[in-house]
Amino acid sequence: MDHDVYDGDGHDGAGASGVYNGMAATRLDGVAWQKSRHSNSQGSCVEFARLPGGEVAVRNSRFPDGPALVYTRAEIEAMLLGVKDGEFDHLVAS
């Protein structure tokens, strides 16, 4: 199985960190997962963790042993700016 590997410089490749998209979130030792204070009490939320190389991992709190998606800081910044600007509001509209 091929994986996108991030070596901390924002480029795909076989990096020394061994961190890749789709890896089990439990294999990311020593990271602190954070969720929004707006998350519900049933734990249905998205969690983020900053990785030692500067990347950001994302996981689904309902499946903490599941895969982690790994993004560059620039990718997370673009997403957060879009969220702040309301670009994704239609995804949760009733």
N, C-alpha and C positions, 0 to 999 in steps of 0.2 A: 504494500500500500504506500503510495506517495503522500508526503505531507509537506505543507509549507513550513519551512524552518526559519526562525528568526534568530539572528545572531546579535541583535542589539543595535545594528546600524541601519535598520529599516529595509534591508535588502533580503530577498529570499536566498537561501543557500544553506549549506551544511555548517551551521554555527556551533561554537563550542558549548553554548548553553544547553543544547538539546531540547529546547522548547519549540513546539510546533502546534499548528492549528489542529484541533481535534484530539489532542492528547487528553488522557484522564486528568481531570482537575485535581484529583488526589495526589498526582505525581508532582504537583507544583509545591514542593516542600517549603515551609517557612514563609509563605505569603499570607498577608492579612486580607481576607475577603471583606468587602464593604457593600452594604445595600442602602437604599434610600430610607430615610426616616418616614417616608410616605408608604412604605411597603405594608401589606396587610398582615394581620396576626397569624394567618395560616402559612406564612413563609413563601407565598407565591411572589417571587421577585427576581430581579436580575442582580447579580453580584459582580463586583469589579475588584481586581487585585493588581496592584502595580508590581511588576516583575523586576528583579535585580538589574536587568539590562535596559530598563526604561520602557519596555512594552507594557501593555495592559491586557490582562486576561479577563474574560467574561464567562460566567456560568449561570445556569438556571438553578436557583436555590431549591427547587423541588427535586432536583436530581444532582446533588452535590458530588456524587461519584462519577457523573457523566462527563462529557467532553467539555473542554475549555476552548473558547475561540480566542486567538491571540491577535492583537492589533498593535500597530505602531501608535506612538503618541499623537502623530499628525492625524491619523484616522479617527482616533477618539475625539480629538479636538474638533474636527469637522462635524462629527456626529453631535457632540454637545452643543455646538453653535447652532446646528439645525434644529435641535430640540428646543433650545432657548428662543429661537425665532418662530416656533410654532409649526415648522414644516411637517411634523409627524402627528399633529393633533388629530387628523382625520382617522388615524389608526385606532383611536380609542373613543371616537364619537359614537353616540348611540343612534 
